[in-house]
Amino acid sequence: MRSILSFDIHQDDEPHDIDVCAERLESAGREASFFIPTSLLAVRAFREPLRHLAARGFELGTHSHDHSKAETAALRGGGRRDL
């Protein structure tokens, strides 16, 4: 049985955690896809961690350009009723 791992990265996430996650996945021999809002490409702190993901061979994809704060809060702990 094959499993697929995917991660959504948001502006509220810590850029350093991206590298930590990638290192753990690599050491476990796991592949993963990382989905980001394209607006993060303009945030200096995210540039290197995202480049490192690509250099390590992880798949990068987009899941929009930006998220509003209300949408991000609902995704993290609420539900559709919170939007």
ZAPAKE-247910 format. One record per residue: x, y, z of N, C-alpha, C, O in turn; residue in one letter. Coordinates in Angstrom, 1 decimal, always signed. Layout:
BEGIN
[[X; Y; Z]; [X; Y; Z]; [X; Y; Z]; [X; Y; Z]; "a"]
...
This chain:
BEGIN
[[+0.8; -1.2; +0.0]; [+0.0; +0.0; +0.0]; [+0.9; +1.2; +0.0]; [+1.9; +1.3; +0.8]; "m"]
[[+0.6; +2.2; -0.8]; [+1.3; +3.4; -1.0]; [+0.5; +4.6; -0.4]; [-0.7; +4.7; -0.6]; "r"]
[[+1.2; +5.4; +0.4]; [+0.5; +6.6; +1.0]; [+1.1; +7.8; +0.3]; [+2.3; +7.8; -0.1]; "s"]
[[+0.3; +8.9; +0.3]; [+0.7; +10.1; -0.2]; [+0.7; +11.2; +0.9]; [-0.4; +11.3; +1.6]; "i"]
[[+1.7; +11.9; +1.1]; [+1.8; +12.9; +2.1]; [+1.7; +14.3; +1.4]; [+2.4; +14.5; +0.4]; "l"]
[[+0.9; +15.2; +1.9]; [+0.8; +16.5; +1.4]; [+0.7; +17.5; +2.5]; [+0.1; +17.2; +3.6]; "s"]
[[+1.3; +18.6; +2.4]; [+1.4; +19.7; +3.4]; [+0.9; +21.0; +2.8]; [+1.4; +21.3; +1.7]; "f"]
[[+0.1; +21.7; +3.5]; [-0.2; +23.1; +3.1]; [+0.6; +24.0; +3.9]; [+0.6; +23.9; +5.2]; "d"]
[[+1.2; +24.9; +3.3]; [+2.1; +25.9; +4.0]; [+1.3; +27.3; +3.9]; [+0.8; +27.6; +2.9]; "i"]
[[+1.3; +28.0; +5.0]; [+0.6; +29.3; +5.1]; [+1.6; +30.3; +5.7]; [+2.6; +30.0; +6.2]; "h"]
[[+1.2; +31.6; +5.5]; [+2.1; +32.7; +6.0]; [+2.3; +32.7; +7.5]; [+3.3; +33.2; +8.0]; "q"]
[[+1.4; +32.1; +8.2]; [+1.5; +32.0; +9.7]; [+2.5; +30.9; +10.1]; [+2.9; +30.9; +11.3]; "d"]
[[+2.9; +30.1; +9.2]; [+3.8; +29.0; +9.5]; [+5.3; +29.6; +9.7]; [+5.6; +30.6; +9.1]; "d"]
[[+6.1; +28.8; +10.4]; [+7.5; +29.2; +10.6]; [+8.3; +28.7; +9.4]; [+8.3; +27.5; +9.2]; "e"]
[[+9.0; +29.5; +8.7]; [+9.8; +29.1; +7.6]; [+10.8; +28.0; +8.0]; [+11.1; +27.0; +7.2]; "p"]
[[+11.4; +28.1; +9.2]; [+12.4; +27.1; +9.6]; [+11.8; +25.7; +9.7]; [+12.4; +24.7; +9.5]; "h"]
[[+10.5; +25.6; +10.1]; [+9.8; +24.3; +10.2]; [+9.7; +23.6; +8.9]; [+9.6; +22.4; +8.8]; "d"]
[[+9.7; +24.3; +7.8]; [+9.7; +23.7; +6.4]; [+11.0; +22.9; +6.3]; [+10.9; +21.7; +5.8]; "i"]
[[+12.1; +23.4; +6.6]; [+13.4; +22.6; +6.5]; [+13.4; +21.5; +7.5]; [+13.9; +20.4; +7.1]; "d"]
[[+12.9; +21.6; +8.7]; [+12.9; +20.5; +9.6]; [+12.0; +19.4; +9.1]; [+12.4; +18.2; +9.2]; "v"]
[[+10.8; +19.8; +8.6]; [+9.9; +18.8; +8.0]; [+10.6; +18.0; +6.9]; [+10.5; +16.8; +6.8]; "c"]
[[+11.2; +18.7; +6.0]; [+11.9; +18.1; +4.8]; [+13.0; +17.2; +5.3]; [+13.2; +16.1; +4.7]; "a"]
[[+13.8; +17.6; +6.3]; [+14.9; +16.7; +6.8]; [+14.3; +15.4; +7.3]; [+14.9; +14.4; +7.1]; "e"]
[[+13.2; +15.5; +8.1]; [+12.6; +14.3; +8.7]; [+12.0; +13.4; +7.6]; [+12.2; +12.2; +7.7]; "r"]
[[+11.4; +14.0; +6.6]; [+10.9; +13.2; +5.5]; [+12.0; +12.5; +4.7]; [+11.9; +11.3; +4.4]; "l"]
[[+13.1; +13.2; +4.5]; [+14.2; +12.6; +3.8]; [+14.8; +11.5; +4.5]; [+15.1; +10.4; +4.0]; "e"]
[[+15.0; +11.7; +5.8]; [+15.6; +10.6; +6.6]; [+14.7; +9.4; +6.7]; [+15.2; +8.3; +7.0]; "s"]
[[+13.4; +9.6; +6.6]; [+12.5; +8.4; +6.6]; [+12.3; +7.9; +5.2]; [+11.6; +6.9; +5.0]; "a"]
[[+12.9; +8.5; +4.2]; [+12.8; +8.0; +2.8]; [+11.4; +8.2; +2.2]; [+10.9; +7.5; +1.4]; "g"]
[[+10.7; +9.3; +2.7]; [+9.4; +9.6; +2.2]; [+9.3; +10.7; +1.2]; [+10.1; +11.7; +1.3]; "r"]
[[+8.4; +10.6; +0.3]; [+8.2; +11.7; -0.7]; [+7.0; +12.5; -0.2]; [+6.1; +12.0; +0.6]; "e"]
[[+6.9; +13.7; -0.6]; [+5.7; +14.6; -0.2]; [+5.5; +15.7; -1.2]; [+6.4; +16.1; -1.9]; "a"]
[[+4.3; +16.2; -1.1]; [+4.0; +17.4; -1.9]; [+3.7; +18.5; -0.9]; [+3.0; +18.3; +0.1]; "s"]
[[+4.2; +19.7; -1.3]; [+3.9; +20.9; -0.5]; [+3.2; +21.9; -1.3]; [+3.6; +22.3; -2.4]; "f"]
[[+2.0; +22.4; -0.8]; [+1.2; +23.3; -1.5]; [+1.3; +24.7; -0.7]; [+1.1; +24.7; +0.5]; "f"]
[[+1.5; +25.7; -1.5]; [+1.6; +27.0; -0.9]; [+0.8; +28.1; -1.7]; [+0.5; +27.9; -2.9]; "i"]
[[+0.4; +29.1; -1.0]; [-0.2; +30.3; -1.7]; [+1.0; +31.0; -2.4]; [+2.0; +31.2; -1.8]; "p"]
[[+0.8; +31.3; -3.6]; [+1.9; +31.9; -4.4]; [+2.4; +33.3; -3.8]; [+3.5; +33.7; -4.1]; "t"]
[[+1.5; +33.9; -2.9]; [+2.0; +35.1; -2.3]; [+3.2; +34.9; -1.4]; [+3.9; +35.9; -1.1]; "s"]
[[+3.4; +33.7; -1.0]; [+4.6; +33.4; -0.1]; [+5.9; +33.6; -0.9]; [+7.0; +33.8; -0.3]; "l"]
[[+5.9; +33.5; -2.2]; [+7.1; +33.6; -3.0]; [+7.7; +35.0; -2.8]; [+8.8; +35.3; -3.1]; "l"]
[[+6.8; +36.0; -2.4]; [+7.3; +37.4; -2.2]; [+7.8; +37.6; -0.8]; [+8.3; +38.7; -0.5]; "a"]
[[+7.6; +36.6; +0.1]; [+8.1; +36.8; +1.5]; [+9.5; +36.3; +1.6]; [+9.7; +35.1; +1.5]; "v"]
[[+10.4; +37.2; +1.9]; [+11.8; +36.8; +1.9]; [+12.1; +35.6; +2.8]; [+12.9; +34.7; +2.4]; "r"]
[[+11.5; +35.5; +4.0]; [+11.8; +34.4; +4.9]; [+11.5; +33.0; +4.3]; [+12.0; +32.0; +4.8]; "a"]
[[+10.5; +33.0; +3.4]; [+10.1; +31.7; +2.8]; [+10.9; +31.3; +1.6]; [+10.8; +30.1; +1.2]; "f"]
[[+11.6; +32.2; +1.0]; [+12.3; +31.9; -0.3]; [+13.3; +30.7; -0.2]; [+13.2; +29.8; -1.0]; "r"]
[[+14.2; +30.8; +0.7]; [+15.2; +29.7; +0.8]; [+14.6; +28.4; +1.2]; [+14.9; +27.4; +0.6]; "e"]
[[+13.7; +28.3; +2.2]; [+13.1; +27.0; +2.5]; [+12.4; +26.4; +1.4]; [+12.4; +25.2; +1.2]; "p"]
[[+11.7; +27.2; +0.6]; [+10.9; +26.7; -0.6]; [+11.9; +26.2; -1.7]; [+11.6; +25.2; -2.3]; "l"]
[[+13.0; +27.0; -1.9]; [+14.0; +26.5; -2.8]; [+14.6; +25.2; -2.4]; [+14.9; +24.3; -3.2]; "r"]
[[+14.8; +25.1; -1.1]; [+15.4; +23.8; -0.6]; [+14.5; +22.6; -0.8]; [+14.9; +21.5; -1.2]; "h"]
[[+13.2; +22.8; -0.7]; [+12.2; +21.8; -0.9]; [+12.4; +21.3; -2.4]; [+12.5; +20.1; -2.7]; "l"]
[[+12.4; +22.2; -3.3]; [+12.5; +21.9; -4.7]; [+13.8; +21.2; -5.0]; [+13.9; +20.2; -5.8]; "a"]
[[+14.9; +21.7; -4.4]; [+16.2; +21.1; -4.6]; [+16.3; +19.7; -4.1]; [+17.0; +18.9; -4.6]; "a"]
[[+15.6; +19.4; -3.1]; [+15.5; +18.1; -2.5]; [+14.6; +17.1; -3.2]; [+14.6; +15.9; -2.9]; "r"]
[[+13.9; +17.6; -4.2]; [+13.1; +16.8; -5.1]; [+11.6; +16.7; -4.6]; [+10.9; +15.9; -5.2]; "g"]
[[+11.2; +17.5; -3.6]; [+9.8; +17.5; -3.2]; [+9.0; +18.2; -4.2]; [+9.5; +19.2; -4.9]; "f"]
[[+7.8; +17.8; -4.4]; [+6.9; +18.5; -5.3]; [+6.3; +19.8; -4.6]; [+5.9; +19.7; -3.5]; "e"]
[[+6.3; +20.9; -5.4]; [+5.7; +22.1; -4.9]; [+4.5; +22.4; -5.8]; [+4.5; +22.3; -7.1]; "l"]
[[+3.4; +22.8; -5.2]; [+2.2; +23.2; -5.9]; [+1.6; +24.4; -5.3]; [+1.9; +24.8; -4.2]; "g"]
[[+0.6; +25.0; -6.0]; [-0.1; +26.2; -5.5]; [-1.5; +25.8; -5.1]; [-2.1; +24.9; -5.7]; "t"]
[[-2.0; +26.4; -4.0]; [-3.4; +26.3; -3.7]; [-4.1; +27.6; -3.5]; [-5.0; +27.7; -2.8]; "h"]
[[-3.6; +28.6; -4.3]; [-4.2; +29.9; -4.4]; [-3.1; +30.9; -4.4]; [-2.0; +30.6; -4.4]; "s"]
[[-3.5; +32.2; -4.5]; [-2.5; +33.3; -4.3]; [-2.4; +33.7; -2.9]; [-1.3; +34.0; -2.4]; "h"]
[[-3.5; +33.8; -2.2]; [-3.5; +34.3; -0.8]; [-4.7; +33.8; -0.1]; [-5.7; +33.4; -0.7]; "d"]
[[-4.6; +33.8; +1.2]; [-5.7; +33.4; +2.1]; [-6.0; +34.6; +3.0]; [-5.1; +35.3; +3.5]; "h"]
[[-7.2; +34.9; +3.3]; [-7.6; +35.9; +4.3]; [-7.3; +35.4; +5.7]; [-7.3; +34.2; +5.9]; "s"]
[[-7.1; +36.2; +6.7]; [-6.9; +35.8; +8.0]; [-8.1; +34.9; +8.5]; [-7.8; +33.9; +9.2]; "k"]
[[-9.3; +35.3; +8.2]; [-10.5; +34.5; +8.6]; [-10.4; +33.1; +8.0]; [-10.8; +32.2; +8.7]; "a"]
[[-10.1; +33.1; +6.8]; [-10.0; +31.7; +6.1]; [-8.9; +30.9; +6.7]; [-9.2; +29.7; +7.0]; "e"]
[[-7.8; +31.4; +7.0]; [-6.7; +30.7; +7.6]; [-7.1; +30.2; +9.0]; [-6.8; +29.1; +9.4]; "t"]
[[-7.7; +31.1; +9.8]; [-8.2; +30.7; +11.1]; [-9.2; +29.5; +11.1]; [-9.1; +28.6; +11.9]; "a"]
[[-10.1; +29.6; +10.1]; [-11.1; +28.5; +9.9]; [-10.4; +27.2; +9.5]; [-10.8; +26.1; +10.0]; "a"]
[[-9.4; +27.3; +8.7]; [-8.7; +26.1; +8.2]; [-7.9; +25.5; +9.4]; [-7.8; +24.2; +9.5]; "l"]
[[-7.4; +26.3; +10.3]; [-6.6; +25.8; +11.4]; [-7.4; +25.1; +12.5]; [-7.0; +24.2; +13.1]; "r"]
[[-8.6; +25.6; +12.7]; [-9.3; +25.1; +13.9]; [-10.8; +25.2; +13.9]; [-11.4; +24.7; +14.8]; "g"]
[[-11.3; +25.9; +12.9]; [-12.7; +26.1; +12.9]; [-13.4; +25.2; +11.8]; [-13.0; +24.0; +11.7]; "g"]
[[-14.3; +25.8; +11.2]; [-15.0; +25.1; +10.1]; [-15.6; +26.1; +9.2]; [-15.4; +27.3; +9.3]; "g"]
[[-16.4; +25.7; +8.3]; [-17.0; +26.5; +7.3]; [-17.9; +27.6; +7.9]; [-18.0; +28.7; +7.4]; "r"]
[[-18.5; +27.3; +9.1]; [-19.3; +28.3; +9.8]; [-18.5; +29.5; +10.2]; [-19.1; +30.6; +10.5]; "r"]
[[-17.1; +29.4; +10.3]; [-16.3; +30.5; +10.8]; [-15.9; +31.4; +9.6]; [-15.3; +32.4; +9.9]; "d"]
[[-16.2; +31.1; +8.4]; [-15.8; +31.9; +7.3]; [-16.7; +33.1; +7.1]; [-16.5; +33.9; +6.2]; "l"]
